[in-house]
Each structure stands twice: as structure tokens, then as C-alpha cells.
Amino acid sequence: MTLPSQSSVSVNDTLAPATQADRSTLEPDLVLTQDETGTICSCYWHDRSQLSDLTSADTAAVLPICPEIYHAKVQQTLLQSVAQTLRYPFLHGDRYLLIDGVMSPVLLPGRSPTHVMVMGWVWCELSEAEAIAHVEALPPAEALQPHGYQRGLSQVAWNVRRTLNLDAIWQKTVNGLGEVLGVARCLICSYEAGHPDIAVTAEYCQPQWDSALAIRLPVTPESMAHQVLTTLHPQVLPAESLGLSGQQPPVLAIATCHKDQPNGLILLQHAAMEREWGAFEVDKIQELASQIGTDIAHAKLYAESQNLATELRETNDRLREKHQELEEARTQAEEASRLKSEFLANTSHELRTPLNGMIGFLKLVLDGMADDPEEQAEFIQESYNSAVHLLNIINDILDIAKIEAGKMQLDLNPVNLDDLMENVTKLTRGQVAQKNLSFEILTPASLEPVVLYGNYQRLLQVMLNLVGNSIKFTHDGGITITADIIPEKTVVQGQEKPGIVKISVADTGIGVSLEKQDRLFQNFSQIDGSRTRQYGGTGLGLVISQKLVEAMGGVVSFFSLGEGLGSTVTFTVALYQDPIMVSTQLGDV
């Protein structure tokens, strides 16, 4: 008999055998660790209660007999990474002790085991012949796989577990299994309950084999794939049953699952027809498939949580935007309410002023307070002026109400530009003279009247509004009205016209700051409430003018370089017909 060549471990000569009934309550007699070569690394004996120093020169030893057979058991335990029962004779000095216990692999995260731990109790003492006979009667250790697949499978599981990306899990699974098992093809299919078929999602295959990524497998109740998925039992299936060529080797089909619910199908093929799948090999692959199924389930949950997080983030963004819009709308509504309140306050003042004037002057006439007929006529004239002013204010209010209600309908007709300007001059001459301002009108030089296409009364209203504002807000300097013809075709109320006329009203008045100009055309908006009280007016002139011009197919614009720098308001109106211009006529002579 040959003893193993390794350091000996000292033990106490006195043995304390235990019966099978009381072993579970006692400390083990022997605990030792060994590496993959069978070398004893540490030992514990029940009487010494400490690890033996393997470097000391002890005379006694506890060593397994027949080291070749024992070493095969160590290798088998390491390869399978599974603990197994052990009843094996050990030599202690000149005594043979039958140790009954367990041999377990020492597992470390992310690494294949390289050491085993033996823990056992003394069963009985044997003679040398009995010890040898016992070893010879033991069943042989299962043959080791030539590719060392057990360690490879552990590494595959470790690699897959390191990611939560579903595509990466599928690809690492097929690549790892294909390389470790040395198969010709490894496929994995993702399975969702209720779907009539499943598609190959990842593939490993040798270069000489055709790709099977385009294959879809039926999972109807009568299909073989359905049987594997529902029973969760591995099966070796004919290649043609899975849509592969009938001349190919059979396919090992193993379901991946999580909590007994299938979520995938692994398909493996050897290169040779005669190569069969061993029971031990199938068991180990099925263990890995269970781990892969758990990893797939976790990855799907992670993907779903990521999708939910993305949807929640997008929903929050939308809600934030909506909240911001609502805040802006609320701010605008509050501002509109403030502007309306301010407008009503100013308008009530504007309405009371001419009304009080009318009542006051008429009262003077009725009470006979006029000294002579001339003064009485003056009082009546002032009452009339106040009445006209009041009428204009009421008309403005009614106009803006019609515009807001969408009931402003205008009939467009030819309008003579010169007649329009002459009437504007006549109606504003007194105000201009009263403030000692200059007043100039510049019209295109033509041999015939310039005819506009618009509504005369509304164009006059717009001009009076713009000129009236210029007179009101100008203390020095003057007002210039300019009309220019732009040969640009335009369509108004479905009729094409040959051009447009751009009319500008420029003054040297108080101007408007750049930051306040955007408020000029807002309903009920006034640049400065105190200034409005100072100069009078409802603040509706520009708004009404803009709406009227737009109703006639034109646009209104306002320009000012800032406060104290004057302002210019322009608007456009369609040209009814092309006039003969002076410059054109002179060029033809």
C-alpha cells in the first residue's frame, strides 16, 4: 500500500468513536482542508482542539490510504462544486480508522474552487486488509469531463451575473456555453407567456455552420418546445422539430426559468451525430439555466424599472411644463385683470370729464349765467365739444367690444388718398395750432390721384387716432405724415391688388422705452397709468387702429429709439390701382 506524499498531521493516540445516533450532537473527530493536488493544508483533531503545524516534524499522521483513488474523489468534488458523503479509511500511525463524514468544496465568489474540506467522525477501526478491501469495494468516481466544463460553467454564471443588460446576458450565455461545452451551436430564445412563437435572440455557432438567428419556433401546445417550457424538463429533440435541417445532430433543449415560470429556451447542438449528452452534463447545464433564468428575470425587471423611471421623468417634465404654462397663464390673467381694472378706472375718469363739462356748461346757460349771447354760444360750443369727445370715447369702447366679439365687418371700397389726408388736416389743424407744432404731409408724386382699397371711415379713424396720439404726446417739434407706394402684389378679401401704400405718422414727442414697446398693442394696456392720467385717453387708440388695419388686410408697426426720442407708427393698406408716377412719365418723354 502506498501512502500519500504530504506533510503528516499529529493526532492523539486515544480515539473517541461515536455511534451514528449521537454524531449529530458531537463535534467532528476530524476536520482537514486539502488543495486540488491532495496536499493537506490544515487539520483539526478533536482531542487537540487546534490546527496542526504542518511544518513540524510529527511522528504520527492521519492520512487517507490509496491516494490515487482518494485524489480522484477530491478532483470530482472540485469539478462538480458539490459536497458529497465520504466513508473512507485513514491511516493513523499503524491503525486504520474508517472516517464517516462529508467532503465539501470551498467556494469563493467569482472563482472556481481549488480546496476541499473534509469533516468526519471515527466510524470504526479496521485491519489493513479490511481497509484495502473497503477502498476496492467503493464505486469508482465519475469520469472527469475532458473540457473542464464545470469550472467553465461557473465562470459563465459569474460573467452573466455581472450585468443587467438583457442583450448582454443572452450573448454572454450563448458564447460562454458554446466555448465551455465545445458545441457546434448554442442558441437562446426569449419567451413571453401567451405568444404563439419565440425568436432566436442570440447565437453562438462554429464558422462552418449556418446562422439560425432568423428562425422562429412555434410554442403551440402540440409543439416540442412548448413541452420543454411547460414541464421545465430538459429534452433531446430532433433538429427538424425546431425548424433546423433534419441531417443535423439532435438538439438539447433546456428552459430558463424564474420561480418556476419559464422565460427562455437554450438550444445546444454537438457537431457529430454520435455525440450524446450525459446525465451529469445535462444536470449541470440545467443548474446554470436556472441561474440564467433568474438573471434574465432581474434584467427584465431592471429594464421595466428603467422604462418606468423614464416615463415618470417624462411625465414629470410634462407636468412641470404644464405647471409653468398654468403659472404663466395665471400671471397673464392677473395682469389682464389688473389692466382691465386700471382701464376701467381711467375710462370712468375719461367718461366723467366730458360729461361733467357738458352738465356744467349747460347748467350755466340754464341758470342765465352768461353775460351776453356770445358767452352763451361759447358755453354751448364747449358743451358740444364735450359731447363729441364723450361720443368718441364711447365709440372706441364699442369698437373694441365688437372686435373682441369678432363682429367687426368692413366693406372695402376705393378711397382717394388726397381726400383722406385733406380731411385729417382739417380735423386736426386746431389742435396742432394750439400746441404750436409743425405739421407736414408728404404724398407720392403722381399725375393722377392715388387710390387706396379700404373703408374710408375706418381709415380716417385710424389716421385721427395716430395723429391725435402724436399731438397729445408731442410738446416741441412737429408731426410728419408720409405715404409711399410699394409695388408688391397683395390679396385682400379674395381680390388681388397691384401694390400697397405704407403710411407713416412720425413725431418728435416723448417716445417709448424699448422694454415697454411690446405692451403698446395689448388690449386695455397702457404704458404708464400715471402718464395716461396726465395726458388723458383710454389707451385703446393703437389697439383699435391695429385691429381695423388688419381687418383691411394691412399691418401696423411702432418704432421708437427710446424715451424722449420721438416715435413713428406705420400701417399698410392695399393700392386699388397703379397710378402714373411723375418720375415714370418724365423718363418716357
C-alpha positions as CSV (number, residue, x, y, z in Angstrom):
1,M,0.0,0.0,0.0
2,T,1.3,3.5,-0.9
3,L,0.8,6.5,1.4
4,P,0.3,10.0,0.0
5,S,3.5,12.1,-0.1
6,Q,2.5,15.1,2.0
7,S,3.2,16.5,5.4
8,S,1.9,14.4,8.3
9,V,-0.6,15.6,10.9
10,S,-0.1,14.7,14.6
11,V,-3.1,13.2,16.5
12,N,-3.8,11.9,19.9
13,D,-3.5,8.2,20.3
14,T,-6.8,7.9,22.1
15,L,-9.8,7.6,19.8
16,A,-13.3,8.5,20.7
17,P,-15.6,6.6,18.4
18,A,-19.2,7.8,18.2
19,T,-22.3,5.9,17.2
20,Q,-24.4,7.0,14.3
21,A,-27.1,8.2,16.6
22,D,-25.1,10.7,18.6
23,R,-22.7,12.0,15.9
24,S,-25.0,14.9,15.0
25,T,-24.7,16.3,18.5
26,L,-20.9,15.9,18.8
27,E,-18.0,17.9,17.4
28,P,-16.4,16.1,14.4
29,D,-13.3,14.0,15.2
30,L,-11.5,15.2,12.1
31,V,-11.6,18.4,10.1
32,L,-9.0,18.9,7.3
33,T,-8.5,21.0,4.2
34,Q,-6.8,19.9,1.1
35,D,-5.9,21.5,-2.2
36,E,-6.5,20.1,-5.7
37,T,-3.4,18.0,-5.6
38,G,-4.5,16.3,-2.4
39,T,-1.9,18.0,-0.2
40,I,-3.3,18.5,3.4
41,C,-3.2,22.2,4.2
42,S,-4.7,22.2,7.7
43,C,-6.1,19.7,10.2
44,Y,-8.2,19.7,13.3
45,W,-8.4,16.7,15.6
46,H,-11.0,16.5,18.4
47,D,-8.5,16.0,21.3
48,R,-6.1,18.7,20.3
49,S,-8.7,21.4,19.5
50,Q,-6.3,23.3,17.3
51,L,-4.8,23.3,13.8
52,S,-1.7,21.1,13.4
53,D,1.5,22.8,12.3
54,L,2.3,21.0,9.1
55,T,5.9,22.2,9.2
56,S,6.7,20.4,12.4
57,A,8.4,17.0,12.4
58,D,5.5,15.0,13.9
59,T,5.9,11.2,14.1
60,A,2.3,10.3,13.8
61,A,-0.1,11.2,10.9
62,V,-3.7,11.0,9.7
63,L,-3.6,10.2,6.0
64,P,-6.1,8.6,3.5
65,I,-4.9,5.3,2.1
66,C,-4.8,4.6,-1.6
67,P,-4.1,8.3,-2.5
68,E,-4.9,7.8,-6.3
69,I,-8.5,6.8,-5.6
70,Y,-8.8,9.5,-2.9
71,H,-7.4,12.1,-5.1
72,A,-10.0,11.3,-7.8
73,K,-12.7,12.0,-5.2
74,V,-11.1,15.3,-4.4
75,Q,-11.0,16.2,-8.2
76,Q,-14.6,15.1,-8.6
77,T,-15.7,17.3,-5.7
78,L,-13.9,20.3,-7.1
79,L,-15.1,19.8,-10.6
80,Q,-18.8,19.4,-9.6
81,S,-18.6,22.1,-6.9
82,V,-21.0,19.9,-4.9
83,A,-20.5,18.3,-1.5
84,Q,-20.6,14.5,-1.3
85,T,-20.7,12.0,1.5
86,L,-17.5,10.3,2.4
87,R,-16.7,7.0,4.2
88,Y,-13.1,6.3,3.7
89,P,-10.2,4.6,5.6
90,F,-7.4,6.8,7.0
91,L,-4.1,5.7,8.4
92,H,-3.1,6.9,11.9
93,G,0.3,5.6,12.8
94,D,-0.2,1.8,12.4
95,R,-4.0,2.0,12.9
96,Y,-6.7,2.1,10.1
97,L,-9.6,4.3,11.0
98,L,-12.8,4.4,8.9
99,I,-13.9,8.1,8.8
100,D,-17.5,8.8,8.0
101,G,-18.4,12.3,7.0
102,V,-18.6,14.9,4.2
103,M,-16.2,16.3,1.6
104,S,-17.2,19.8,0.5
105,P,-15.7,22.3,-2.0
106,V,-14.5,25.6,-0.5
107,L,-16.5,28.1,-2.6
108,L,-15.2,31.7,-3.1
109,P,-17.2,34.4,-5.0
110,G,-16.3,34.6,-8.7
111,R,-13.7,31.8,-8.5
112,S,-13.7,28.1,-9.1
113,P,-13.0,26.1,-6.0
114,T,-9.4,24.9,-5.5
115,H,-9.7,23.4,-2.0
116,V,-11.9,20.8,-0.3
117,M,-12.8,20.5,3.4
118,V,-13.3,17.0,4.9
119,M,-15.3,16.8,8.2
120,G,-15.9,13.4,9.7
121,W,-16.3,11.1,12.7
122,V,-14.5,7.8,13.5
123,W,-16.8,5.1,12.5
124,C,-14.7,2.1,13.5
125,E,-11.2,0.7,13.4
126,L,-10.2,-1.7,10.6
127,S,-7.3,-4.0,9.9
128,E,-5.1,-3.3,6.9
129,A,-6.8,-5.9,4.8
130,E,-10.3,-4.6,5.7
131,A,-9.2,-1.1,4.9
132,I,-7.9,-2.1,1.5
133,A,-11.0,-4.2,0.8
134,H,-13.2,-1.3,1.7
135,V,-11.4,1.0,-0.7
136,E,-11.6,-1.6,-3.5
137,A,-15.4,-2.0,-2.9
138,L,-16.1,1.7,-3.3
139,P,-17.9,2.7,-6.6
140,P,-15.5,4.5,-9.0
141,A,-15.6,8.3,-9.1
142,E,-17.4,9.6,-12.1
143,A,-15.1,10.3,-15.0
144,L,-13.8,13.8,-15.4
145,Q,-15.0,15.8,-18.4
146,P,-12.2,16.5,-20.9
147,H,-13.1,20.2,-21.3
148,G,-13.3,21.0,-17.6
149,Y,-16.8,22.4,-18.2
150,Q,-17.8,22.6,-14.5
151,R,-15.4,25.4,-13.9
152,G,-16.3,27.0,-17.2
153,L,-20.0,26.9,-16.3
154,S,-19.3,28.6,-13.0
155,Q,-17.4,31.3,-14.9
156,V,-20.3,31.7,-17.4
157,A,-22.7,32.2,-14.4
158,W,-20.4,34.7,-12.9
159,N,-19.9,36.7,-16.2
160,V,-23.7,36.8,-16.8
161,R,-24.5,37.8,-13.2
162,R,-22.3,40.9,-13.6
163,T,-24.6,42.7,-16.0
164,L,-28.3,43.7,-16.0
165,N,-28.3,44.4,-19.8
166,L,-30.7,41.8,-21.3
167,D,-28.9,41.6,-24.7
168,A,-25.6,41.2,-22.9
169,I,-27.0,38.3,-20.8
170,W,-28.2,36.5,-23.9
171,Q,-25.0,36.9,-25.8
172,K,-22.7,36.0,-22.8
173,T,-24.8,32.9,-22.2
174,V,-24.5,31.5,-25.7
175,N,-20.9,32.5,-26.1
176,G,-19.9,31.0,-22.7
177,L,-21.8,27.8,-23.2
178,G,-20.6,27.4,-26.7
179,E,-16.9,27.8,-25.7
180,V,-17.1,25.8,-22.5
181,L,-19.0,22.8,-23.9
182,G,-17.3,22.9,-27.3
183,V,-20.6,22.6,-29.1
184,A,-21.2,23.4,-32.7
185,R,-24.2,25.7,-32.0
186,C,-25.8,27.4,-29.0
187,L,-29.0,29.4,-29.3
188,I,-31.1,31.2,-26.8
189,C,-34.7,32.3,-27.3
190,S,-36.7,34.8,-25.2
191,Y,-40.1,33.5,-24.1
192,E,-43.1,35.5,-23.1
193,A,-46.2,33.6,-21.9
194,G,-49.1,33.7,-24.4
195,H,-47.0,34.3,-27.5
196,P,-47.6,31.8,-30.3
197,D,-43.9,31.6,-31.2
198,I,-40.4,32.6,-30.0
199,A,-37.5,34.0,-31.9
200,V,-33.8,33.3,-31.5
201,T,-32.3,36.3,-29.7
202,A,-28.6,35.3,-29.5
203,E,-26.5,32.7,-31.2
204,Y,-23.1,31.1,-30.9
205,C,-22.1,28.8,-33.8
206,Q,-18.9,27.5,-35.4
207,P,-17.9,29.1,-38.7
208,Q,-18.9,26.2,-40.9
209,W,-22.5,26.2,-39.5
210,D,-25.2,28.4,-40.9
211,S,-26.8,31.1,-38.7
212,A,-30.1,30.3,-37.1
213,L,-31.0,33.8,-36.0
214,A,-33.9,34.1,-38.4
215,I,-35.6,31.0,-37.1
216,R,-38.9,31.4,-35.1
217,L,-40.0,28.4,-33.1
218,P,-43.7,27.6,-32.6
219,V,-44.8,27.2,-29.0
220,T,-48.3,25.9,-29.6
221,P,-49.5,23.2,-27.2
222,E,-48.6,20.4,-29.6
223,S,-45.0,21.7,-30.2
224,M,-42.0,20.1,-28.5
225,A,-40.6,23.5,-27.5
226,H,-43.9,24.1,-25.6
227,Q,-43.4,20.8,-23.7
228,V,-40.0,21.8,-22.6
229,L,-41.2,25.2,-21.5
230,T,-44.2,23.9,-19.6
231,T,-42.6,20.9,-17.9
232,L,-39.2,22.6,-17.3
233,H,-37.6,19.2,-18.0
234,P,-34.6,19.1,-20.5
235,Q,-35.2,17.1,-23.6
236,V,-33.1,16.0,-26.6
237,L,-35.2,16.8,-29.7
238,P,-34.8,16.1,-33.4
239,A,-33.3,19.1,-35.3
240,E,-36.2,19.2,-37.7
241,S,-38.8,19.7,-34.9
242,L,-37.2,23.1,-34.3
243,G,-37.0,24.2,-37.9
244,L,-33.4,23.0,-38.4
245,S,-32.1,20.7,-41.0
246,G,-33.0,17.0,-40.4
247,Q,-29.5,15.9,-41.2
248,Q,-28.1,17.8,-38.2
249,P,-27.4,16.3,-34.7
250,P,-30.2,16.3,-32.2
251,V,-30.8,19.4,-30.0
252,L,-30.6,19.6,-26.2
253,A,-33.4,22.0,-25.2
254,I,-33.3,23.4,-21.7
255,A,-35.7,26.0,-20.3
256,T,-34.6,29.0,-18.3
257,C,-37.0,29.9,-15.5
258,H,-37.5,32.1,-12.5
259,K,-39.8,31.0,-9.7
260,D,-40.9,28.0,-11.8
261,Q,-42.0,30.4,-14.6
262,P,-40.2,29.9,-18.0
263,N,-38.6,33.0,-19.6
264,G,-36.3,31.5,-22.2
265,L,-35.1,28.4,-24.1
266,I,-31.5,27.3,-24.5
267,L,-30.7,25.0,-27.5
268,L,-27.4,23.1,-27.8
269,Q,-26.1,21.0,-30.7
270,H,-22.9,18.9,-30.9
271,A,-21.0,18.8,-34.2
272,A,-21.2,15.0,-34.5
273,M,-24.3,12.8,-34.7
274,E,-22.9,10.2,-32.4
275,R,-22.1,12.6,-29.6
276,E,-24.6,12.1,-26.7
277,W,-25.5,14.2,-23.7
278,G,-24.6,12.6,-20.4
279,A,-26.9,12.8,-17.4
280,F,-24.3,14.6,-15.2
281,E,-23.6,17.1,-18.0
282,V,-27.4,17.8,-18.5
283,D,-27.9,18.3,-14.8
284,K,-25.1,20.9,-14.6
285,I,-26.3,22.8,-17.7
286,Q,-29.8,22.8,-16.2
287,E,-28.4,24.3,-12.9
288,L,-26.8,27.0,-15.0
289,A,-30.0,27.6,-16.9
290,S,-31.9,28.2,-13.7
291,Q,-29.3,30.8,-12.7
292,I,-29.6,32.4,-16.2
293,G,-33.4,32.4,-15.8
294,T,-33.1,34.4,-12.6
295,D,-30.6,36.8,-14.2
296,I,-33.0,37.3,-17.1
297,A,-35.9,38.0,-14.8
298,H,-33.8,40.5,-12.9
299,A,-32.7,42.2,-16.1
300,K,-36.3,42.4,-17.3
301,L,-37.4,43.9,-14.0
302,Y,-34.5,46.4,-14.2
303,A,-35.4,47.3,-17.8
304,E,-39.0,47.7,-16.8
305,S,-38.0,49.9,-13.8
306,Q,-35.8,52.0,-16.2
307,N,-38.7,52.4,-18.6
308,L,-41.0,53.3,-15.7
309,A,-38.4,55.8,-14.5
310,T,-38.1,57.3,-18.0
311,E,-41.9,57.5,-18.3
312,L,-42.1,59.1,-14.8
313,R,-39.4,61.6,-15.7
314,E,-41.1,62.5,-19.0
315,T,-44.4,62.7,-17.1
316,N,-42.8,65.0,-14.5
317,D,-41.3,67.1,-17.3
318,R,-44.7,67.4,-19.0
319,L,-46.3,68.3,-15.6
320,R,-43.6,70.8,-14.9
321,E,-44.1,72.4,-18.4
322,K,-47.9,72.3,-17.8
323,H,-47.4,73.9,-14.4
324,Q,-45.2,76.5,-15.9
325,E,-47.8,77.2,-18.6
326,L,-50.5,77.4,-16.0
327,E,-48.3,79.8,-13.9
328,E,-47.8,81.9,-17.0
329,A,-51.5,81.8,-17.8
330,R,-52.3,82.7,-14.2
331,T,-49.8,85.6,-14.3
332,Q,-51.3,86.8,-17.6
333,A,-54.8,86.5,-16.2
334,E,-53.8,88.5,-13.2
335,E,-52.1,91.1,-15.4
336,A,-55.1,91.2,-17.7
337,S,-57.4,91.7,-14.6
338,R,-55.1,94.4,-13.3
339,L,-55.0,96.1,-16.8
340,K,-58.8,95.9,-17.0
341,S,-59.2,97.4,-13.6
342,E,-56.8,100.2,-14.5
343,F,-58.6,100.7,-17.8
344,L,-62.0,100.9,-16.2
345,A,-60.6,103.4,-13.7
346,N,-59.1,105.6,-16.4
347,T,-62.2,105.1,-18.7
348,S,-64.6,106.1,-15.9
349,H,-62.5,109.3,-15.4
350,E,-62.4,109.9,-19.2
351,L,-66.2,109.5,-19.3
352,R,-66.9,111.7,-16.4
353,T,-64.7,114.6,-17.6
354,P,-66.6,115.5,-20.8
355,L,-69.9,114.6,-19.1
356,N,-69.2,116.9,-16.2
357,G,-68.2,119.6,-18.8
358,M,-71.4,119.2,-20.7
359,I,-73.5,119.4,-17.5
360,G,-71.5,122.3,-16.1
361,F,-71.8,124.5,-19.3
362,L,-75.4,123.6,-19.9
363,K,-76.2,124.5,-16.2
364,L,-74.6,127.9,-16.7
365,V,-76.8,128.5,-19.7
366,L,-79.9,127.3,-18.0
367,D,-79.2,129.5,-14.9
368,G,-78.6,132.5,-17.1
369,M,-75.1,132.9,-16.0
370,A,-73.9,134.0,-19.5
371,D,-73.2,137.8,-19.6
372,D,-74.1,138.1,-23.3
373,P,-75.2,135.9,-26.3
374,E,-71.5,135.5,-27.3
375,E,-70.6,133.9,-24.0
376,Q,-73.7,131.8,-24.1
377,A,-72.8,130.5,-27.5
378,E,-69.3,129.8,-26.2
379,F,-70.8,127.7,-23.3
380,I,-73.0,125.8,-25.8
381,Q,-70.0,125.2,-28.1
382,E,-67.9,123.8,-25.1
383,S,-70.9,121.5,-24.2
384,Y,-71.0,120.3,-27.8
385,N,-67.2,119.6,-27.9
386,S,-67.5,117.7,-24.6
387,A,-70.4,115.7,-26.1
388,V,-68.3,114.9,-29.3
389,H,-65.4,113.9,-27.1
390,L,-67.7,111.6,-25.0
391,L,-69.1,110.1,-28.2
392,N,-65.6,109.3,-29.4
393,I,-64.8,107.5,-26.2
394,I,-68.0,105.5,-26.3
395,N,-67.3,104.7,-29.9
396,D,-63.8,103.4,-29.0
397,I,-65.3,101.2,-26.3
398,L,-68.0,99.9,-28.6
399,D,-65.4,99.3,-31.4
400,I,-63.1,97.2,-29.2
401,A,-66.1,95.3,-27.9
402,K,-67.1,94.4,-31.5
403,I,-63.5,93.5,-32.3
404,E,-63.2,91.2,-29.3
405,A,-66.5,89.6,-30.2
406,G,-65.4,89.0,-33.8
407,K,-68.3,91.1,-35.2
408,M,-66.3,93.8,-36.9
409,Q,-67.1,93.5,-40.6
410,L,-65.8,96.1,-43.0
411,D,-66.9,96.9,-46.6
412,L,-63.8,97.9,-48.7
413,N,-64.1,100.5,-51.5
414,P,-61.8,102.9,-53.4
415,V,-60.5,105.7,-51.2
416,N,-58.8,108.8,-52.5
417,L,-55.6,109.3,-50.6
418,D,-55.6,113.1,-51.1
419,D,-59.2,113.4,-49.8
420,L,-58.3,111.3,-46.8
421,M,-55.2,113.5,-45.9
422,E,-57.2,116.7,-46.5
423,N,-59.8,115.7,-44.1
424,V,-57.2,114.6,-41.5
425,T,-55.6,118.1,-41.8
426,K,-58.9,119.9,-41.4
427,L,-59.9,117.9,-38.3
428,T,-56.5,118.2,-36.5
429,R,-55.5,121.8,-37.6
430,G,-56.9,123.4,-34.5
431,Q,-55.1,121.0,-32.1
432,V,-51.8,121.4,-34.0
433,A,-52.0,125.2,-33.9
434,Q,-53.0,125.2,-30.3
435,K,-49.7,123.4,-29.3
436,N,-47.7,125.4,-31.9
437,L,-46.4,122.3,-33.7
438,S,-45.3,121.9,-37.3
439,F,-47.5,119.6,-39.4
440,E,-46.4,118.2,-42.8
441,I,-47.9,115.7,-45.2
442,L,-45.8,114.0,-47.9
443,T,-47.6,112.0,-50.6
444,P,-46.3,110.2,-53.7
445,A,-45.7,112.4,-56.8
446,S,-48.1,111.1,-59.3
447,L,-50.0,112.5,-62.3
448,E,-53.3,111.1,-61.0
449,P,-54.8,110.5,-57.6
450,V,-53.5,107.7,-55.5
451,V,-56.5,105.4,-54.7
452,L,-56.5,103.1,-51.7
453,Y,-58.6,100.0,-51.3
454,G,-60.2,100.2,-47.8
455,N,-63.0,101.6,-45.7
456,Y,-62.9,105.4,-45.7
457,Q,-64.5,105.9,-42.3
458,R,-62.2,103.4,-40.6
459,L,-59.1,104.7,-42.4
460,L,-60.0,108.2,-41.2
461,Q,-60.5,106.8,-37.7
462,V,-57.1,105.2,-37.8
463,M,-55.4,108.4,-39.0
464,L,-57.1,110.5,-36.4
465,N,-56.1,108.1,-33.7
466,L,-52.5,108.1,-34.7
467,V,-52.2,111.8,-35.4
468,G,-54.2,112.5,-32.2
469,N,-51.7,110.5,-30.2
470,S,-48.8,112.3,-31.8
471,I,-50.3,115.7,-31.0
472,K,-51.1,114.6,-27.4
473,F,-47.5,113.3,-26.7
474,T,-45.5,116.0,-28.6
475,H,-44.6,119.3,-26.9
476,D,-42.0,120.6,-29.3
477,G,-41.2,120.0,-32.9
478,G,-43.9,118.6,-35.1
479,I,-45.6,115.7,-36.9
480,T,-44.9,114.4,-40.4
481,I,-47.2,112.1,-42.3
482,T,-45.6,110.2,-45.2
483,A,-47.2,107.9,-47.8
484,D,-45.1,105.6,-50.0
485,I,-46.2,103.3,-52.7
486,I,-44.7,99.7,-52.6
487,P,-45.2,97.8,-55.9
488,E,-45.9,94.5,-54.1
489,K,-48.9,92.5,-55.1
490,T,-51.3,91.6,-52.3
491,V,-54.6,89.8,-51.9
492,V,-57.4,91.4,-49.8
493,Q,-60.8,89.7,-49.3
494,G,-60.0,87.4,-52.2
495,Q,-59.0,90.2,-54.6
496,E,-55.5,90.7,-55.9
497,K,-54.3,94.3,-55.8
498,P,-51.2,95.7,-57.6
499,G,-49.4,97.1,-54.6
500,I,-49.6,98.6,-51.1
501,V,-49.3,102.0,-49.6
502,K,-47.3,102.5,-46.5
503,I,-48.4,105.4,-44.4
504,S,-46.2,106.7,-41.6
505,V,-47.0,109.1,-38.8
506,A,-43.8,110.4,-37.2
507,D,-43.5,112.8,-34.3
508,T,-40.8,114.3,-32.1
509,G,-42.7,113.5,-28.9
510,I,-41.9,111.7,-25.6
511,G,-41.2,108.4,-27.3
512,V,-41.4,104.9,-25.6
513,S,-38.6,102.9,-23.9
514,L,-37.6,99.7,-25.8
515,E,-38.7,97.4,-23.0
516,K,-42.2,98.8,-22.9
517,Q,-43.0,98.8,-26.6
518,D,-44.3,95.2,-26.7
519,R,-47.2,96.4,-24.5
520,L,-48.5,99.0,-26.9
521,F,-50.8,96.7,-28.8
522,Q,-52.2,94.8,-25.8
523,N,-55.9,95.3,-25.0
524,F,-56.5,97.6,-22.1
525,S,-52.7,98.1,-21.7
526,Q,-51.3,101.5,-21.1
527,I,-47.6,102.2,-21.0
528,D,-47.9,104.2,-17.8
529,G,-51.1,104.6,-15.8
530,S,-49.9,107.9,-14.3
531,R,-48.8,109.2,-17.6
532,T,-52.2,108.2,-19.1
533,R,-53.9,110.2,-16.3
534,Q,-51.5,113.1,-17.2
535,Y,-52.3,113.1,-20.9
536,G,-55.8,111.6,-20.8
537,G,-57.2,108.9,-23.0
538,T,-58.4,105.2,-22.6
539,G,-55.3,103.5,-24.1
540,L,-57.4,101.9,-26.8
541,G,-56.3,104.0,-29.8
542,L,-53.4,101.9,-31.0
543,V,-55.2,98.6,-30.3
544,I,-58.3,99.7,-32.3
545,S,-56.1,101.0,-35.1
546,Q,-54.2,97.8,-35.3
547,K,-57.4,95.7,-35.5
548,L,-59.0,97.9,-38.1
549,V,-55.9,97.9,-40.3
550,E,-55.7,94.1,-40.0
551,A,-59.3,93.8,-41.0
552,M,-58.5,95.7,-44.2
553,G,-55.5,93.4,-44.9
554,G,-52.7,95.6,-43.6
555,V,-50.3,95.6,-40.7
556,V,-49.3,98.1,-38.0
557,S,-45.8,98.7,-36.7
558,F,-44.4,101.0,-34.0
559,F,-40.8,102.4,-33.8
560,S,-39.1,104.4,-31.1
561,L,-35.5,104.7,-30.1
562,G,-36.4,105.4,-26.5
563,E,-37.9,107.9,-24.2
564,G,-37.6,111.5,-25.4
565,L,-36.6,110.4,-28.9
566,G,-40.0,110.6,-30.6
567,S,-41.9,107.7,-32.3
568,T,-43.2,106.5,-35.6
569,V,-46.3,104.4,-36.3
570,T,-46.7,102.9,-39.8
571,F,-49.5,101.0,-41.3
572,T,-50.2,99.5,-44.7
573,V,-53.3,99.5,-46.9
574,A,-53.9,97.9,-50.3
575,L,-53.5,100.0,-53.5
576,Y,-56.6,100.0,-55.6
577,Q,-54.9,100.7,-58.9
578,D,-51.4,101.7,-60.2
579,P,-51.1,105.5,-60.5
580,I,-48.9,107.1,-63.2
581,M,-45.9,108.4,-61.3
582,V,-44.2,111.7,-62.2
583,S,-40.8,110.1,-62.4
584,T,-42.0,107.4,-64.8
585,Q,-43.7,110.0,-67.0
586,L,-40.6,112.2,-67.2
587,G,-38.5,109.2,-68.1
588,D,-40.7,108.4,-71.1
589,V,-40.6,111.9,-72.6
